[in-house]
């Protein structure tokens, strides 16, 4: 791989820039307590592991709430800000219980206690906490499917919902009298219906755009109005071919359409006084913010100024200011306010910048495909050794946002191409819902079209193409290596689906439901579809060297099905390496993440040629 050098160099002595990006302290957008907005909760990697932190904004004091070997990211503040609830699983297996800790815990007072002692371990399926201490807890287990429980202080949990199909807690009204649930009782795990119930489980109203599963339109809970006595519920719907909000009052039985004329997917949340909505608009891999006042005659839509790039979270504070987490492919993330201030600036070295993305549109078998391209800095225009970094999900999308992994490849002289294949979000409902029955094969058709463009345009060296990805991206990597064996020189698959039938039987129940929706049934009901979509079916056709990394506690892409695939590679002496680590679906430990990227870089170097690591 002649001429490969680090384009950005090192800005911290001998530590390469790509490692600095992973180690640089980061923070999430702080969540604030509804009735105590100076009390906030955020996630940070400041200790080298992603953990929860409490922040008293009135004093500036910050305190680490959780401290576990494999990290913690799931937590919520009670409305009064007096306590933090956090989810306690085992080494990333996502199966556990909610714990509670006082917000201002000190010394021995920092002892955690079970938040709902009457409930056993489960996969989480939503949580809402009321002002009187009542909690609504969603749970999912292989044995029971989804259950929802109301837990009042000092009382035993009361089950108010049960169904085999996936469901979850959406929100609890301001006065605690209404509970919004999302469910897929109709059997379509990609498109939820809504039910609003009383705390005793009595149904108040239903909203179902699937027409019993015969119509592919989904609904999502965005939140009850944050005002006492207000029963309005903000709901996301797909009735006009994209996600957009409306207001549903389940008590009055009214629906209010919102005149938000924006081309992409639109989400929203309430301002603190319920008078306006903070609108998040995602379109073609970028996002922006707007303020919308539904009380105006035709709705008043006003731009909330943010830089070009991606807003990965935003919240409207009680004083009307907006705080948001922003980044671009070139610029590291920062939490900003519409006042112009940096809201939360972690101490320590800052992440080095990377290179911006270029937008590419390629004609494909299902329509125009959007891809994001990053080239190594410098005068050379290619062809470059090129990594196709495939996103997971599958209903997700790559965006113009900062990502340390792709930046590491660019530093080492690779071009990086990220493809928003059919199934990706942000391009309309039809593009996302195209991912049915020919699962995996559809996405790979789009990836192949972009690969052809990359070679013909002179960007990519056809002899040095790397197919890589994690989760669903790891699945597509293994499937692509087997179905497109002449197209790829190296494959790098992280936490992949490798044997689809075994993965189905071993994975968590909610993912079983998603697979039944995607493929049209179980492996026993539609065996041909599972066979056609399983990387194991094509493993003997794989010619490229394969690197696989997998978490031994992964409930989403379980380890047994990975081992089945590896055994088949071993059986024919195929060139491969496997790295197993003690975590779940990825790692929250910074040094572990760096180790995995280093192993991938080294594997590619050894099989494609090029300079030594960080030369």
C-alpha positions in Angstrom: 0.0 0.0 0.0 2.6 2.4 -1.2 2.7 5.9 0.1 0.5 5.4 3.2 1.2 7.9 5.9 -0.8 9.5 8.7 -2.3 12.6 7.1 -3.0 14.4 10.4 0.1 13.3 12.3 0.4 13.4 16.0 -0.5 16.4 18.1 0.5 14.9 21.5 4.0 13.6 21.4 4.3 10.1 20.3 0.5 9.3 20.6 -1.0 9.1 17.1 -3.9 11.4 16.3 -6.3 8.5 15.7 -5.8 7.2 19.3 -6.1 10.8 20.7 -9.6 11.0 19.1 -10.7 7.9 21.1 -9.1 9.0 24.3 -10.2 12.6 24.3 -12.9 13.2 27.0 -16.4 13.3 25.6 -19.8 14.1 27.1 -23.3 13.4 26.1 -26.1 16.0 26.0 -27.0 16.5 29.6 -30.6 15.5 30.6 -32.2 17.7 33.3 -34.7 16.9 35.9 -38.2 18.3 34.9 -38.9 20.0 38.3 -35.2 20.7 39.2 -33.6 21.8 36.0 -30.3 22.6 37.6 -29.8 18.9 38.3 -28.5 17.1 35.2 -27.2 13.7 34.2 -24.7 12.9 31.4 -22.4 10.2 30.1 -18.7 10.7 29.8 -15.6 8.6 29.1 -13.4 10.8 31.4 -12.1 7.8 33.4 -11.5 5.7 30.2 -14.8 4.0 30.5 -18.2 5.4 29.6 -20.1 6.1 32.9 -22.9 8.2 34.2 -22.2 11.6 35.9 -24.5 13.8 38.0 -24.0 17.6 37.6 -25.4 20.3 39.9 -25.5 23.3 37.6 -26.2 25.7 40.4 -22.8 24.9 42.1 -20.9 23.4 39.1 -20.2 20.2 41.0 -19.9 17.0 39.0 -19.9 13.5 40.5 -19.4 10.1 38.9 -22.5 8.0 39.6 -21.6 4.6 38.3 -18.3 2.8 38.2 -18.3 -0.6 36.6 -15.6 -2.5 34.6 -17.6 -2.5 31.4 -19.2 0.8 31.7 -22.8 2.2 32.1 -24.8 4.5 29.7 -28.5 3.9 30.6 -29.7 6.2 33.3 -32.5 8.7 34.1 -33.2 11.4 36.7 -36.4 11.4 38.8 -38.5 14.5 38.0 -37.6 16.1 41.4 -33.9 15.5 40.7 -33.4 13.7 44.0 -32.3 10.4 42.5 -30.6 8.7 39.6 -32.0 5.4 38.2 -29.4 3.4 36.2 -29.6 0.0 34.5 -27.4 -2.7 36.0 -26.6 -5.6 33.6 -23.7 -8.1 33.6 -20.7 -7.2 31.4 -22.8 -5.7 28.6 -25.4 -8.5 28.3 -28.2 -6.0 28.6 -30.1 -8.2 31.0 -30.5 -6.8 34.4 -32.4 -4.5 36.9 -32.9 -0.8 37.6 -30.8 0.6 40.5 -31.3 3.9 42.3 -28.8 6.2 43.9 -29.3 9.6 45.6 -28.3 12.6 43.3 -26.1 14.1 46.0 -24.7 10.8 47.4 -21.6 11.1 49.5 -19.3 8.4 50.8 -21.4 5.6 52.3 -24.5 7.4 51.0 -23.5 6.5 47.5 -24.7 2.9 48.1 -27.1 1.8 45.3 -30.3 0.0 46.0 -32.7 -1.9 43.7 -35.2 0.6 42.3 -38.0 -2.0 42.0 -37.1 -4.9 44.3 -40.1 -7.0 43.3 -39.0 -7.3 39.6 -36.5 -9.8 38.4 -33.9 -9.2 35.8 -35.0 -8.6 32.2 -34.1 -6.7 29.0 -35.3 -3.1 29.4 -38.4 -2.0 27.5 -38.9 1.6 28.6 -39.1 3.5 31.8 -41.1 6.5 33.0 -41.0 8.0 36.5 -43.8 10.2 38.0 -43.7 13.1 40.3 -45.1 11.0 43.2 -42.4 8.4 42.8 -44.5 6.0 40.8 -42.5 4.3 38.1 -43.7 2.5 35.0 -41.3 -0.1 34.0 -41.2 -2.1 30.7 -39.5 -5.5 30.7 -38.8 -8.1 28.1 -37.8 -11.7 28.6 -37.7 -14.8 26.4 -40.2 -16.5 28.6 -42.9 -13.8 29.0 -42.4 -11.5 26.0 -43.1 -7.9 27.1 -44.6 -6.9 30.4 -45.3 -3.5 31.9 -45.4 -2.9 35.6 -46.5 0.0 37.8 -44.3 0.4 40.9 -45.5 2.7 43.6 -43.2 3.7 46.5 -43.3 1.0 49.2 -45.7 -1.2 47.2 -45.3 -4.4 45.2 -45.1 -4.1 41.4 -48.4 -4.4 39.6 -48.5 -5.8 36.1 -50.7 -3.8 33.7 -49.6 -5.2 30.3 -48.4 -8.5 28.8 -47.9 -9.6 25.2 -45.6 -12.0 23.4 -44.8 -9.4 20.8 -42.4 -6.5 21.4 -43.7 -3.4 23.2 -42.4 -0.6 25.4 -43.2 2.3 27.8 -43.4 5.6 25.9 -44.2 8.2 28.5 -46.2 9.1 31.6 -48.4 12.2 31.7 -47.4 15.2 33.9 -50.0 14.2 36.6 -49.3 10.5 36.3 -52.8 9.6 35.2 -52.0 8.4 31.7 -49.4 6.0 30.4 -48.5 5.8 26.7 -47.4 2.4 25.4 -45.9 1.5 22.0 -46.7 -2.1 20.9 -46.5 -4.4 17.9 -49.3 -6.8 18.8 -50.2 -6.9 15.1 -46.8 -8.7 14.4 -45.0 -5.9 12.5 -42.0 -5.1 14.7 -40.9 -2.2 12.4 -44.2 -0.3 12.8 -45.6 0.3 16.3 -49.2 1.2 17.3 -50.0 3.2 20.4 -52.2 2.6 23.4 -52.9 5.0 26.3 -53.9 3.4 29.5 -54.6 4.4 33.1 -52.2 3.2 35.9 -54.6 0.3 36.5 -54.2 -0.9 32.9 -57.6 0.4 31.7 -57.4 1.4 28.1 -58.2 5.1 27.4 -57.6 5.2 23.6 -55.8 3.4 20.8 -54.0 4.8 17.7 -53.0 2.3 15.1 -51.8 3.2 11.6 -51.0 -0.4 10.6 -54.6 -1.4 10.2 -54.0 -4.6 12.0 -50.6 -5.2 10.4 -51.9 -4.9 6.8 -50.5 -1.4 6.3 -46.8 -0.4 6.9 -47.2 2.8 8.8 -45.7 3.3 12.2 -46.2 5.5 15.2 -43.9 6.6 18.0 -44.4 8.4 21.3 -42.6 11.7 21.5 -43.9 12.8 24.9 -46.9 14.1 26.9 -47.3 17.9 27.2 -45.2 19.0 30.2 -48.1 20.9 31.8 -50.4 19.9 34.7 -53.8 18.8 33.5 -52.7 18.7 29.8 -53.5 15.4 28.1 -52.0 16.2 24.7 -49.5 13.6 23.5 -46.9 14.4 20.8 -46.7 11.6 18.4 -44.5 10.8 15.4 -46.3 9.3 12.3 -45.5 8.2 8.8 -48.7 9.1 7.0 -47.0 11.3 4.3 -44.1 9.1 3.5 -41.7 10.3 6.2 -41.6 10.7 10.0 -43.3 13.9 11.2 -45.1 14.9 14.4 -48.7 15.5 15.3 -50.6 16.2 18.5 -53.0 13.5 19.7 -55.3 14.0 22.7 -56.3 10.5 23.8 -58.9 11.9 26.3 -60.6 14.3 23.9 -60.2 12.0 21.0 -58.7 14.7 18.7 -55.7 14.7 16.3 -54.0 18.0 15.3 -51.9 18.0 12.2 -48.8 20.2 12.2 -47.9 22.3 9.2 -44.2 21.6 9.3 -43.1 21.7 5.6 -39.6 20.2 5.7 -38.3 17.6 3.2 -36.7 15.1 5.6 -37.7 13.1 8.7 -39.0 15.4 11.5 -38.9 14.7 15.2 -40.0 17.0 18.0 -40.1 17.6 21.8 -42.0 20.1 23.9 -40.6 23.3 25.2 -40.9 23.3 29.0 -44.1 25.4 29.1 -45.9 23.4 26.4 -46.3 26.5 24.2 -44.0 25.4 21.4 -42.1 22.4 19.9 -38.3 22.0 19.4 -38.2 20.4 16.0 -35.3 18.2 14.8 -35.1 17.8 11.1 -32.9 15.1 9.5 -32.3 15.1 5.8 -29.7 13.5 3.6 -27.2 12.8 6.4 -27.4 16.2 8.1 -29.7 17.7 10.7 -31.0 21.1 11.9 -33.2 22.6 14.6 -36.4 24.7 14.4 -38.9 26.2 16.9 -42.6 25.6 16.0 -45.5 27.2 17.7 -48.7 25.2 16.9 -51.0 27.9 18.4 -50.3 30.2 15.4 -52.8 30.3 12.6 -50.7 28.2 10.2 -48.0 27.3 12.7 -44.9 29.5 13.2 -41.7 27.8 12.2 -38.5 29.6 13.1 -34.9 28.4 12.5 -32.7 27.7 15.5 -29.3 28.4 14.2 -26.7 25.6 14.3 -23.6 25.0 12.3 -23.7 22.7 9.2 -23.3 19.1 10.3 -25.3 16.9 12.6 -27.2 17.5 15.8 -27.3 14.2 17.7 -29.5 15.5 20.5 -31.2 18.7 21.6 -33.3 20.0 24.5 -35.2 23.2 25.3 -34.4 24.5 28.7 -37.1 26.2 30.9 -35.7 29.7 30.1 -36.3 29.0 26.4 -32.7 28.5 25.4 -31.8 25.4 23.4 -28.8 23.1 24.2 -27.6 20.7 21.6 -24.8 18.2 20.9 -23.2 19.0 17.5 -20.4 17.6 15.4 -19.4 17.2 11.8 -17.1 14.6 10.2 -14.2 17.1 10.5 -15.0 18.7 13.8 -15.3 16.8 17.2 -18.6 16.9 19.2 -19.4 19.8 21.5 -22.4 20.7 23.7 -23.5 24.2 22.7 -26.3 26.6 23.6 -28.2 29.0 21.4 -26.6 31.7 23.6 -23.3 30.8 21.9 -21.8 29.3 25.0 -20.2 25.8 25.3 -22.5 24.2 27.9 -20.3 21.3 29.1 -16.6 21.3 28.2 -14.8 18.2 29.6 -11.3 18.8 30.9 -8.3 17.3 29.1 -6.9 17.1 25.6 -9.2 17.8 22.7 -9.8 15.4 19.9 -7.8 16.3 16.8 -9.9 17.2 13.8 -10.4 15.0 10.7 -11.3 15.6 7.1 -14.7 16.7 5.9 -17.1 14.4 4.0 -18.0 14.7 0.3 -21.6 13.8 -0.8 -21.9 11.3 -3.6 -25.1 10.2 -5.3 -25.1 7.0 -7.3 -27.9 5.4 -9.3 -28.8 2.1 -7.9 -31.3 -0.7 -8.5 -33.8 0.8 -6.0 -33.2 4.5 -6.7 -30.4 7.1 -6.0 -28.0 6.0 -3.2 -26.4 8.6 -1.0 -22.8 7.9 0.1 -20.4 9.9 2.3 -16.7 9.9 1.2 -13.6 11.0 3.1 -10.3 11.2 1.3 -6.8 11.4 2.9 -5.5 14.9 3.3 -2.8 15.9 0.9 -2.3 16.5 -2.9 -3.0 12.9 -4.0 -6.4 12.2 -5.6 -6.3 8.5 -5.7 -6.8 5.7 -6.4 -6.6 5.0 -2.7 -6.9 1.8 -0.7 -10.5 2.2 0.3 -12.6 1.0 3.3 -16.3 0.6 2.8 -17.5 1.2 6.4 -21.0 -0.1 6.6 -23.4 1.2 9.2 -25.4 -1.0 11.6 -29.1 -0.8 12.4 -30.2 -1.7 9.8 -32.7 1.1 10.2 -30.1 3.8 10.9 -27.9 6.0 8.7 -24.4 7.4 8.5 -24.3 11.2 8.8 -22.0 14.1 8.6 -20.9 13.6 12.2 -17.6 13.0 14.0 -16.5 9.3 14.1 -13.2 8.3 15.4 -13.1 4.9 13.5 -13.4 6.2 10.0 -11.0 9.1 10.9 -8.4 6.4 11.9 -8.5 4.8 8.4 -8.2 8.2 6.8 -5.1 8.9 8.9 -3.5 5.8 7.6 -4.0 6.7 3.9 -7.3 5.1 3.2 -10.3 6.6 1.6 -13.5 5.8 3.5 -16.9 5.3 1.9 -20.1 5.0 3.9 -23.3 4.0 2.1 -26.8 4.8 3.2 -28.3 1.7 1.6 -32.0 0.8 1.3 -33.1 0.3 4.9 -31.4 3.5 6.1 -33.4 6.2 7.7 -33.5 9.9 6.7 -34.6 9.3 3.0 -38.3 8.6 3.5 -40.4 5.7 4.5 -40.2 3.8 1.2 -36.4 3.7 1.3 -36.4 2.4 4.9 -39.2 -0.1 4.3 -37.6 -1.6 1.2 -35.6 -3.9 3.5 -37.9 -6.9 3.4 -37.6 -10.6 2.6 -34.4 -10.3 0.6 -32.7 -9.1 3.7 -29.0 -8.3 3.3 -29.0 -8.9 -0.4 -30.9 -5.6 -1.0 -28.3 -3.6 0.9 -25.4 -5.3 -0.8 -26.9 -4.4 -4.2 -26.6 -0.7 -3.2 -23.1 -1.2 -1.8 -22.1 -2.8 -5.1 -23.4 0.1 -7.1 -21.4 2.6 -5.0 -18.3 0.3 -5.1 -18.5 0.4 -8.9 -18.7 4.2 -8.8 -15.7 4.4 -6.4 -13.5 2.3 -8.8 -14.6 4.0 -12.0 -14.3 7.5 -10.6 -10.6 6.8 -9.7 -11.2 7.1 -5.9 -10.7 3.4 -5.0 -7.9 1.0 -5.9 -9.9 -2.1 -7.0 -7.2 -4.4 -5.7 -7.3 -2.8 -2.2 -11.0 -2.7 -1.2 -11.9 -3.4 2.4 -15.5 -4.3 3.4 -16.0 -3.5 7.1 -18.7 -2.8 9.6 -20.2 -3.6 13.0 -23.4 -5.2 14.1 -25.7 -5.2 11.0 -22.7 -3.7 9.2 -20.7 -6.8 10.3 -23.4 -9.0 9.0 -23.4 -7.3 5.6 -19.6 -7.6 5.6 -19.7 -11.4 6.0 -22.6 -11.7 3.6 -20.8 -9.6 1.1 -17.6 -11.5 1.3 -19.6 -14.7 0.4 -21.9 -13.3 -2.3 -19.4 -10.8 -3.9 -16.2 -12.8 -3.4 -14.3 -11.1 -6.2 -15.0 -7.6 -5.1 -13.3 -7.4 -1.8 -9.6 -7.8 -0.8 -10.2 -7.9 3.0 -13.2 -8.2 5.3 -13.5 -6.8 8.9 -16.6 -7.8 10.7 -17.4 -6.7 14.3 -20.2 -8.2 16.4 -21.8 -9.7 13.3 -24.7 -11.9 12.5 -22.9 -14.8 10.9 -25.3 -17.8 11.1 -28.8 -16.3 10.8 -30.7 -19.3 12.0 -28.7 -19.8 15.1 -28.6 -16.1 15.7 -32.4 -16.0 15.6 -32.7 -18.8 18.2 -30.1 -17.3 20.6 -30.9 -13.6 20.4 -33.2 -11.5 22.7 -36.9 -11.7 22.1 -37.3 -8.2 20.7 -34.8 -9.0 17.9 -36.6 -12.2 17.1 -39.7 -10.1 16.4 -37.7 -7.8 14.2 -36.3 -10.8 12.2 -39.8 -12.3 11.8 -40.9 -8.9 10.3 -37.9 -8.6 8.0 -38.0 -12.1 6.7 -41.7 -12.8 7.0 -41.6 -15.6 9.6 -39.4 -17.9 11.7 -36.6 -20.1 10.3 -39.0 -23.0 10.4 -41.7 -21.0 8.5 -39.5 -19.4 5.8 -36.3 -21.5 5.7 -35.4 -20.5 2.2 -35.4 -16.8 3.1 -33.2 -17.4 6.2 -30.8 -19.5 4.1 -30.6 -16.9 1.3 -29.8 -14.2 3.9 -27.4 -16.0 6.1 -23.6 -15.5 5.7 -23.1 -19.1 6.7 -24.7 -20.2 3.4 -21.9 -18.6 1.4 -18.9 -19.1 3.7 -17.2 -21.6 1.4 -17.2 -19.0 -1.4 -15.2 -16.5 0.8 -11.8 -15.7 -0.7 -10.7 -12.6 1.1 -8.9 -12.8 4.5 -11.5 -12.3 7.3 -11.1 -10.6 10.7 -14.0 -11.1 13.1 -14.3 -9.5 16.6 -17.1 -10.6 18.9 -18.3 -9.9 22.5 -18.8 -13.1 24.4 -21.9 -11.6 26.3 -23.6 -10.2 23.2 -27.4 -10.7 23.3 -27.9 -9.1 19.9 -25.4 -11.1 17.8 -24.7 -14.0 20.2 -21.3 -15.7 20.2 -22.5 -19.3 19.3 -23.5 -18.3 15.8 -20.2 -16.5 15.3 -18.3 -19.7 16.4 -20.4 -21.7 13.8 -19.1 -19.5 11.1 -15.5 -19.5 12.3 -15.6 -23.3 12.5 -16.5 -23.4 8.8 -13.6 -21.1 7.9 -11.3 -23.3 9.9 -12.6 -26.4 8.2 -11.3 -25.2 4.8 -8.2 -23.4 6.2 -9.5 -20.0 5.1 -7.4 -17.1 6.1 -9.0 -15.6 9.1 -8.5 -14.2 12.6 -11.0 -14.0 15.5 -10.8 -11.7 18.5 -13.2 -12.4 21.4 -13.6 -9.9 24.3 -15.5 -9.9 27.6 -18.3 -7.5 26.8 -21.6 -7.4 25.0 -22.6 -5.7 21.7 -19.4 -3.6 21.6 -17.3 -2.1 24.4 -17.7 1.0 26.5 -14.0 0.9 27.5 -11.8 3.3 25.6 -8.6 1.2 25.6 -10.6 -1.8 24.4 -12.0 0.2 21.5 -8.5 1.4 20.6 -7.2 -2.2 20.7 -9.9 -3.4 18.3 -9.2 -0.6 15.8 -5.5 -1.3 16.1 -6.1 -5.0 15.4 -8.2 -4.1 12.3 -5.6 -1.7 11.0 -2.9 -4.2 11.4 -4.9 -7.0 9.8 -5.5 -4.8 6.7 -1.9 -3.8 6.6 -0.6 -7.3 6.7 -2.9 -8.5 3.9 -2.8 -5.5 1.7 0.7 -4.3 2.3 1.9 -0.9 3.6 3.9 0.7 6.3 4.0 -0.5 9.9 1.4 0.6 12.4 1.5 4.4 12.9 4.7 4.7 10.8 
